[in-house]
Amino acid sequence: MRQSSRDSVIFAIANPDTPVSAQHDQWLEQKKKDGWVYGPVKDEAKKTHPMMVPFRDLPDYEKRKDAIVKALSLALTEKMS
């Protein structure tokens, strides 16, 4: 999970003009490369995750989380510049 969070921050900083959905798309592609598939519950042993769906199908709280990650990453980057 830490690596996934780092990857999300790095992606947001490197791609500031992409839509919030791109944040999820990046995560989804990385999970697929690592062998994860959709499952009703997150199971690290089986590599299943309930958020392995297109952005449009995510629950609202998950969409808002992606937007917050992007906004915070960009805001902190601006402060450091």
N, C-alpha and C positions, 0 to 999 in steps of 0.2 A: 504494500500500500504506500509506503514511503516513496519508492521509486516512481510509482504512478503519479503521486502528488508532485514530485519534482518535475516529471515529464510534462505535466499540465502547466506548471508555472513557466517552464522553459518554452513550451509551445506558445503560450499567451504572449510572452515577451517578444518572441521571434516573429509572431504573426498578429500584430495589434489590430489590423484592419479586417480580420476575418470575423464572420458571424460567430456567435456563441456556440452554435451547433457544430462548428468546426472543432471546438474543444472536445466535444463528445466523440466526434468522428475519429479524431486522433487517438483517443483512449480506446475506442472500440477496435480500431485496426491493430493497435499494439496488443490488445488482449487476444485477438484472433491469431496473430502471429505466435503468441505464446501458448496457443492450444486451447484457449477458453471458448466456451459455447454458452448459449442461453440455457438457463435453468431457473426454476421458480425460487430457488434459494441459493445464496452464495455458498459454495462448497469448494474450498481450496484443493482438496484431494481429488475431486472429480472435475475441477476446473469449470464449474458452472457459476453463472452470475445472472441475476434477474434484470440487470441494466444492459445486457447485451442485445439491445434493440435500437432501431433508428431513433434519432433525437426526438422526432415528432411524437414517438410513442412513450417517451419517458414521462414519469409523473412530474407534475409541476414543481414539486420541491427539488427534484433532481435537476431540472432545467435552471431553477434559480441558483442552485449551488454552483453549477458551471459558470453562470454569469458572475457570481460573487468571486469565484477563483480568478476569473479573467480580470475583473475590475480591480481587485486587490493587487494582483501581480503587476498590472500596469501602473496603478497609483504608487506603489512602492518603488517601482523603477523610475518614475518621474521624480520622486523625492530624492533619489540617490544621484540623479544626473546633475 
